[in-house]
Amino acid sequence: MNNENVSRPPLTAEPPLRLIVTGGGTGGHTYPALTAVRALRARLQRSGRALEVLWVGKADSLESRVAAGEGIPFATVVTGKIRRSSNPIKMLSPANVKDMLRVPLGVLQARKIIKRFRPDVVLATGGYVAVPVGMAAARLCHRPLVVHEQTVRLGLANRSLAGRATRVAVSSESTLPLLPEKTRANAVVTGNPVRPEVLQGRPEKAVHALNLHGFDPHRPTVYVTGGAQGSQQINTLVAGILPWLLSRANVIHQCGPDNLDGLRQHTATLHPELAARYLLTGYVGPELPDVLALADVVISRSGAGTIAELTALGKAAVLVPLATSAGDEQAHNARHLQETGAAVALLGEPTPQTLGAAVDPLLADPARRLAMAERARAAGRPDAADRLVDVLLSVVAHEDH
């Protein structure tokens, strides 16, 4: 055998970068972490270096399923959920006290995992599961910790970790003044990572995939969504103005699978001309990037992931915040965009009439719609995943020196 032809790795090849990622409970914490992992792996591959990842989260959770789907090894820790209340005494409920006592056990479990895996850096993206892992990394194992916050105001979990973090990555400039001075010194604005495929949609593909050939190309298209499960509130608001709305626009209405039959009955009597411009669907799957590319106006919730996508794409939007979101974060997100003219926020108790009043100027005036879209795009950070990767690599490089 001729050994000269055997391919060998260079002697100077760097060892794999070892990353622990933690965060989850909701898609808002889970999917930015996944996007960051993908971006980091791609960056390292281009330089010939491998990435070894361990996701630490809660058993039988969204993050465990996402990690499994991506082929990422997964380790579990116990965690406690703090039930919020404006009354401090109610915060000391039996359920809260029981969960608080679980946190030290989770920290010890996380410490064992971290010592065994020996990460170069730990990325925490929020959710209660991030607390024991972040605390074990920063305080007990002295590993660099990068905390990423998706919303304008730091969530409860990230707030508890920010003071111990090596760097705090935030999604908005407006977050910086809200941080304690010590935390602000370690903060960097990266934006909220958006899946690359969301930015690559093509309008004509949505027309063909969803059979939208009855849509009027001379009218704007409105995309209504309440997230994967739909939103009864948004569905009710839209149903209350639907004939009026269809007289002015094409509408793609993603209502959630459980709401489909009821809305079909409600819309069965639409005039055929209006019905031709209306698509009611329980769920939008792989076509979502193309639907977003086709949409001129989006009516939606204002979760961090939704805001990141709409601003990265530059979409005019009417936002209906989820009133029960943790820390009222959706209202803060929506209000922040409204203050910069990048969206309309329906705060308080919206009605079909207030929704119609918010949408009408955007449908009637293309210049106004375009101006809002441009202000949304100015607030967006489509390169957020790469910016977060920069932070992770800079922390690792500093540790190496």
VEXDREN-2710 file (C-alpha; in Angstrom, 1 decimal):
% VEXDREN-2710
k/r/px/py/pz
1/MET/0.0/0.0/0.0
2/ASN/1.3/3.5/-0.9
3/ASN/1.1/5.5/2.3
4/GLU/1.8/8.7/0.4
5/ASN/-1.8/8.6/-1.0
6/VAL/-3.5/8.1/2.3
7/SER/-5.4/11.2/3.4
8/ARG/-4.4/12.4/6.9
9/PRO/-5.7/15.3/8.9
10/PRO/-3.2/18.1/9.3
11/LEU/-1.1/17.9/12.5
12/THR/-2.2/21.4/13.4
13/ALA/-6.0/20.6/13.1
14/GLU/-7.9/22.3/16.0
15/PRO/-9.9/20.0/18.3
16/PRO/-13.7/20.2/18.0
17/LEU/-15.3/23.2/19.7
18/ARG/-17.5/21.9/22.5
19/LEU/-20.8/23.7/23.1
20/ILE/-23.5/23.2/25.7
21/VAL/-26.7/24.9/24.7
22/THR/-29.6/25.2/27.2
23/GLY/-33.0/26.9/26.9
24/GLY/-36.5/25.9/26.0
25/GLY/-40.0/25.4/27.2
26/THR/-41.3/27.4/24.2
27/GLY/-40.4/27.9/20.6
28/GLY/-39.3/31.4/21.4
29/HIS/-36.4/30.1/23.4
30/THR/-35.8/26.8/21.5
31/TYR/-35.6/27.8/17.8
32/PRO/-33.1/30.7/18.2
33/ALA/-30.8/28.2/20.0
34/LEU/-31.2/25.7/17.2
35/THR/-30.6/28.4/14.5
36/ALA/-27.4/29.5/16.4
37/VAL/-26.1/25.9/16.6
38/ARG/-26.6/25.5/12.9
39/ALA/-24.9/28.7/12.1
40/LEU/-22.0/27.9/14.4
41/ARG/-21.6/24.5/12.9
42/ALA/-21.6/25.9/9.3
43/ARG/-19.0/28.6/10.3
44/LEU/-16.7/26.0/11.9
45/GLN/-17.0/23.6/8.9
46/ARG/-15.9/26.4/6.5
47/SER/-12.6/26.6/8.6
48/GLY/-12.2/22.9/8.8
49/ARG/-13.2/22.6/12.5
50/ALA/-15.9/20.3/14.0
51/LEU/-18.6/21.2/16.5
52/GLU/-19.6/18.9/19.4
53/VAL/-22.9/20.0/20.9
54/LEU/-24.8/18.8/24.0
55/TRP/-28.3/20.2/24.6
56/VAL/-29.3/20.3/28.2
57/GLY/-33.0/20.7/28.9
58/LYS/-36.1/19.3/30.5
59/ALA/-37.2/15.7/29.8
60/ASP/-40.1/15.2/27.4
61/SER/-40.1/18.8/26.2
62/LEU/-40.1/20.8/23.0
63/GLU/-36.3/21.3/23.2
64/SER/-35.8/17.5/23.7
65/ARG/-37.8/16.8/20.5
66/VAL/-36.0/19.6/18.6
67/ALA/-32.6/18.2/19.6
68/ALA/-33.6/14.7/18.7
69/GLY/-34.8/15.9/15.2
70/GLU/-31.5/17.6/14.7
71/GLY/-29.4/14.6/15.9
72/ILE/-28.1/16.6/18.9
73/PRO/-27.3/14.6/22.1
74/PHE/-29.6/15.6/24.9
75/ALA/-29.1/15.5/28.7
76/THR/-31.9/16.3/31.3
77/VAL/-32.0/18.3/34.5
78/VAL/-34.9/19.0/36.8
79/THR/-36.1/22.5/36.9
80/GLY/-38.8/24.6/38.7
81/LYS/-41.3/27.0/37.2
82/ILE/-41.9/30.2/39.1
83/ARG/-45.6/31.2/38.8
84/ARG/-45.8/35.0/38.6
85/SER/-48.0/37.2/40.7
86/SER/-48.2/41.0/41.3
87/ASN/-48.7/40.0/45.0
88/PRO/-45.3/39.0/46.5
89/ILE/-47.0/36.9/49.2
90/LYS/-48.8/34.8/46.5
91/MET/-45.3/34.2/44.9
92/LEU/-44.7/32.0/48.0
93/SER/-47.4/29.6/47.0
94/PRO/-46.8/25.9/47.9
95/ALA/-46.3/25.1/44.2
96/ASN/-43.6/27.9/43.8
97/VAL/-41.8/26.8/47.0
98/LYS/-41.8/23.2/45.9
99/ASP/-40.4/24.2/42.5
100/MET/-37.8/26.6/44.0
101/LEU/-36.5/23.6/46.0
102/ARG/-35.9/21.7/42.8
103/VAL/-33.5/24.3/41.4
104/PRO/-30.5/23.3/43.7
105/LEU/-31.0/19.7/42.5
106/GLY/-31.0/20.9/38.9
107/VAL/-27.8/22.9/39.5
108/LEU/-26.0/19.8/40.9
109/GLN/-27.2/17.7/38.0
110/ALA/-26.0/20.4/35.6
111/ARG/-22.6/20.6/37.3
112/LYS/-22.1/16.9/36.8
113/ILE/-23.1/17.2/33.1
114/ILE/-20.8/20.2/32.5
115/LYS/-17.8/18.5/34.3
116/ARG/-18.2/15.4/32.1
117/PHE/-18.7/17.2/28.8
118/ARG/-16.1/20.0/29.4
119/PRO/-17.6/22.7/27.1
120/ASP/-15.6/25.5/25.7
121/VAL/-18.7/27.7/26.1
122/VAL/-22.3/27.5/27.3
123/LEU/-25.2/29.2/25.4
124/ALA/-28.3/29.9/27.4
125/THR/-31.4/31.2/25.6
126/GLY/-33.9/31.5/28.4
127/GLY/-36.7/29.5/29.9
128/TYR/-36.6/28.0/33.4
129/VAL/-34.4/25.1/32.4
130/ALA/-31.6/27.6/31.6
131/VAL/-31.3/28.7/35.2
132/PRO/-29.7/25.6/36.8
133/VAL/-27.4/25.0/33.8
134/GLY/-26.3/28.6/33.6
135/MET/-25.7/28.8/37.3
136/ALA/-23.7/25.6/37.3
137/ALA/-21.6/26.7/34.4
138/ALA/-20.7/30.2/35.7
139/ARG/-20.5/29.7/39.4
140/LEU/-19.5/26.1/40.0
141/CYS/-17.6/25.1/36.8
142/HIS/-16.2/28.5/35.8
143/ARG/-17.1/28.0/32.2
144/PRO/-17.8/31.0/29.9
145/LEU/-21.6/31.7/29.7
146/VAL/-23.3/33.6/26.9
147/VAL/-26.9/34.5/27.6
148/HIS/-29.2/35.4/24.7
149/GLU/-32.4/37.4/25.2
150/GLN/-35.1/37.4/22.5
151/THR/-37.4/40.0/23.9
152/VAL/-37.1/43.7/24.7
153/ARG/-37.0/43.1/28.4
154/LEU/-34.9/40.3/30.0
155/GLY/-37.0/37.3/30.9
156/LEU/-37.0/36.1/34.5
157/ALA/-34.6/33.2/33.8
158/ASN/-32.1/35.4/31.8
159/ARG/-32.3/38.2/34.4
160/SER/-31.1/35.7/37.1
161/LEU/-28.2/34.7/34.9
162/ALA/-27.2/38.0/33.3
163/GLY/-25.0/39.2/36.2
164/ARG/-23.0/36.0/36.1
165/ALA/-22.6/35.8/32.3
166/THR/-19.5/36.4/30.3
167/ARG/-21.5/38.2/27.6
168/VAL/-25.2/39.0/27.3
169/ALA/-26.5/39.1/23.7
170/VAL/-29.7/41.1/23.3
171/SER/-32.1/41.4/20.4
172/SER/-32.8/45.2/20.5
173/GLU/-30.9/48.4/21.2
174/SER/-33.8/49.4/23.4
175/THR/-32.9/46.6/25.8
176/LEU/-29.5/48.2/26.8
177/PRO/-30.9/51.0/29.0
178/LEU/-33.0/48.5/30.9
179/LEU/-29.9/46.5/32.0
180/PRO/-28.0/47.0/35.3
181/GLU/-24.8/48.9/34.7
182/LYS/-22.6/45.9/35.3
183/THR/-24.6/43.7/32.9
184/ARG/-24.7/46.6/30.3
185/ALA/-20.9/46.5/30.2
186/ASN/-21.0/42.9/29.0
187/ALA/-23.9/43.3/26.6
188/VAL/-23.9/43.2/22.8
189/VAL/-26.8/43.7/20.4
190/THR/-27.0/40.7/18.1
191/GLY/-30.7/40.5/17.2
192/ASN/-32.8/37.4/17.4
193/PRO/-31.7/34.5/15.1
194/VAL/-34.1/33.8/12.3
195/ARG/-34.1/30.5/10.3
196/PRO/-32.4/31.2/7.0
197/GLU/-35.2/29.5/5.0
198/VAL/-37.7/32.1/6.3
199/LEU/-35.8/34.8/4.4
200/GLN/-35.8/32.8/1.1
201/GLY/-39.5/32.6/0.2
202/ARG/-40.9/33.3/-3.3
203/PRO/-44.4/34.7/-3.7
204/GLU/-45.2/32.7/-6.9
205/LYS/-44.4/29.4/-5.1
206/ALA/-47.1/30.2/-2.5
207/VAL/-49.6/30.8/-5.3
208/HIS/-49.0/27.4/-6.9
209/ALA/-48.5/25.4/-3.6
210/LEU/-51.7/26.7/-2.0
211/ASN/-53.7/27.1/-5.3
212/LEU/-54.3/30.8/-4.8
213/HIS/-55.2/31.4/-8.5
214/GLY/-58.4/33.1/-7.5
215/PHE/-56.5/35.9/-5.7
216/ASP/-56.6/39.3/-7.4
217/PRO/-53.0/40.4/-8.2
218/HIS/-54.1/44.0/-8.1
219/ARG/-55.1/43.8/-4.4
220/PRO/-52.8/43.5/-1.4
221/THR/-52.5/40.1/0.3
222/VAL/-53.1/39.8/4.1
223/TYR/-51.7/36.9/6.1
224/VAL/-53.5/36.2/9.3
225/THR/-51.8/33.9/11.8
226/GLY/-52.0/33.1/15.5
227/GLY/-49.1/30.7/15.5
228/ALA/-49.1/26.9/15.0
229/GLN/-52.2/26.4/17.3
230/GLY/-54.0/29.5/16.0
231/SER/-55.5/32.2/18.1
232/GLN/-59.2/32.3/19.0
233/GLN/-58.9/36.0/19.7
234/ILE/-57.4/36.8/16.3
235/ASN/-59.8/34.5/14.5
236/THR/-62.8/36.2/16.1
237/LEU/-61.5/39.7/15.3
238/VAL/-60.9/38.7/11.6
239/ALA/-64.2/36.9/11.3
240/GLY/-66.0/40.0/12.5
241/ILE/-64.7/42.1/9.5
242/LEU/-64.1/39.4/6.9
243/PRO/-66.5/40.4/4.1
244/TRP/-65.2/44.0/4.5
245/LEU/-61.6/42.8/4.5
246/LEU/-62.1/40.6/1.4
247/SER/-63.6/43.6/-0.5
248/ARG/-60.2/45.2/-0.1
249/ALA/-57.6/42.4/0.0
250/ASN/-56.8/38.7/-0.6
251/VAL/-56.6/36.9/2.7
252/ILE/-54.6/33.8/3.8
253/HIS/-56.0/32.9/7.2
254/GLN/-54.0/30.3/9.3
255/CYS/-56.5/29.6/12.1
256/GLY/-55.1/26.6/13.9
257/PRO/-56.3/23.0/13.3
258/ASP/-58.8/23.0/16.2
259/ASN/-60.6/26.1/14.9
260/LEU/-60.9/25.1/11.3
261/ASP/-64.4/23.5/11.3
262/GLY/-66.0/26.4/13.2
263/LEU/-64.6/29.0/10.8
264/ARG/-65.6/27.0/7.8
265/GLN/-69.2/27.1/8.9
266/HIS/-68.9/30.9/9.6
267/THR/-67.4/31.6/6.1
268/ALA/-69.6/29.1/4.1
269/THR/-72.0/32.0/3.1
270/LEU/-69.3/34.3/1.6
271/HIS/-70.1/35.6/-1.8
272/PRO/-68.3/33.5/-4.4
273/GLU/-66.3/36.5/-5.6
274/LEU/-65.0/37.1/-2.0
275/ALA/-64.5/33.4/-1.3
276/ALA/-62.2/33.2/-4.3
277/ARG/-59.8/35.7/-2.5
278/TYR/-59.9/33.8/0.8
279/LEU/-57.8/30.8/1.9
280/LEU/-58.7/29.3/5.3
281/THR/-56.2/26.7/6.5
282/GLY/-55.5/25.1/9.9
283/TYR/-51.7/25.1/9.5
284/VAL/-49.1/26.6/7.2
285/GLY/-46.1/24.3/7.0
286/PRO/-43.1/24.3/4.5
287/GLU/-44.9/27.0/2.5
288/LEU/-44.5/29.6/5.3
289/PRO/-41.5/31.4/3.8
290/ASP/-43.4/31.7/0.5
291/VAL/-46.6/32.9/2.2
292/LEU/-44.6/35.6/4.1
293/ALA/-43.0/36.6/0.8
294/LEU/-46.4/37.0/-0.8
295/ALA/-48.0/38.9/2.1
296/ASP/-48.2/42.7/2.0
297/VAL/-49.7/43.0/5.5
298/VAL/-49.4/40.5/8.4
299/ILE/-51.9/40.2/11.3
300/SER/-50.3/38.2/14.1
301/ARG/-49.2/37.9/17.7
302/SER/-46.1/39.7/18.8
303/GLY/-43.9/37.0/20.2
304/ALA/-40.1/37.5/19.9
305/GLY/-39.7/34.9/17.1
306/THR/-42.6/36.5/15.1
307/ILE/-41.1/40.0/15.5
308/ALA/-37.7/38.8/14.5
309/GLU/-39.1/37.3/11.3
310/LEU/-41.3/40.2/10.3
311/THR/-38.6/42.8/10.8
312/ALA/-35.9/40.7/9.1
313/LEU/-38.3/40.4/6.1
314/GLY/-39.6/44.0/6.3
315/LYS/-43.3/43.4/6.6
316/ALA/-46.1/45.9/7.5
317/ALA/-47.9/44.3/10.5
318/VAL/-50.8/44.7/12.8
319/LEU/-49.9/43.1/16.1
320/VAL/-52.3/41.6/18.6
321/PRO/-50.3/40.8/21.7
322/LEU/-51.1/37.7/23.8
323/ALA/-52.3/39.2/27.0
324/THR/-51.1/36.2/29.1
325/SER/-47.5/36.2/27.8
326/ALA/-44.9/36.0/30.5
327/GLY/-44.1/39.5/31.9
328/ASP/-46.5/41.0/29.3
329/GLU/-43.5/40.7/26.9
330/GLN/-45.7/40.6/23.7
331/ALA/-47.2/44.0/24.6
332/HIS/-43.8/45.4/25.1
333/ASN/-42.6/44.0/21.8
334/ALA/-45.6/45.4/19.9
335/ARG/-45.4/48.8/21.6
336/HIS/-41.7/49.1/20.8
337/LEU/-42.3/48.5/17.1
338/GLN/-45.3/50.9/17.1
339/GLU/-43.3/53.7/18.6
340/THR/-40.8/53.5/15.7
341/GLY/-43.6/53.3/13.1
342/ALA/-42.6/49.7/12.2
343/ALA/-46.0/48.2/13.1
344/VAL/-49.5/48.9/14.5
345/ALA/-50.1/47.5/18.0
346/LEU/-53.6/46.7/19.2
347/LEU/-53.2/47.0/22.9
348/GLY/-55.8/46.5/25.6
349/GLU/-59.1/44.9/24.4
350/PRO/-59.2/45.0/20.6
351/THR/-62.5/44.7/18.7
352/PRO/-63.2/43.9/15.0
353/GLN/-63.7/47.6/14.6
354/THR/-60.3/48.6/15.9
355/LEU/-58.7/45.9/13.8
356/GLY/-60.4/47.2/10.7
357/ALA/-59.4/50.8/11.6
358/ALA/-55.7/49.6/11.9
359/VAL/-55.7/47.6/8.7
360/ASP/-57.6/50.0/6.5
361/PRO/-54.9/52.7/6.0
362/LEU/-52.3/50.0/5.1
363/LEU/-54.6/48.4/2.5
364/ALA/-55.7/51.7/1.0
365/ASP/-52.3/53.4/0.8
366/PRO/-49.5/51.5/-0.8
367/ALA/-47.0/54.2/0.1
368/ARG/-47.9/54.1/3.7
369/ARG/-47.6/50.3/3.7
370/LEU/-44.2/50.5/2.1
371/ALA/-43.0/53.1/4.6
372/MET/-44.0/50.8/7.5
373/ALA/-42.3/47.9/5.8
374/GLU/-39.1/49.9/5.4
375/ARG/-39.2/50.9/9.1
376/ALA/-39.7/47.3/10.1
377/ARG/-36.8/46.2/7.9
378/ALA/-34.6/48.9/9.6
379/ALA/-35.4/47.3/12.9
380/GLY/-34.6/43.8/11.7
381/ARG/-31.4/41.9/12.0
382/PRO/-31.4/39.1/9.4
383/ASP/-27.7/38.4/10.3
384/ALA/-28.5/37.8/14.0
385/ALA/-27.4/34.2/14.0
386/ASP/-24.0/35.1/12.6
387/ARG/-23.7/38.0/15.1
388/LEU/-24.4/35.5/17.9
389/VAL/-21.8/33.1/16.5
390/ASP/-19.3/36.0/16.5
391/VAL/-20.0/36.4/20.3
392/LEU/-19.6/32.7/21.0
393/LEU/-16.3/32.5/19.1
394/SER/-14.9/35.7/20.7
395/VAL/-15.6/34.3/24.1
396/VAL/-13.9/31.0/23.3
397/ALA/-10.9/32.8/21.8
398/HIS/-10.5/35.0/24.9
399/GLU/-10.6/31.8/27.1
400/ASP/-7.9/30.2/24.9
401/HIS/-5.6/33.1/25.6
END
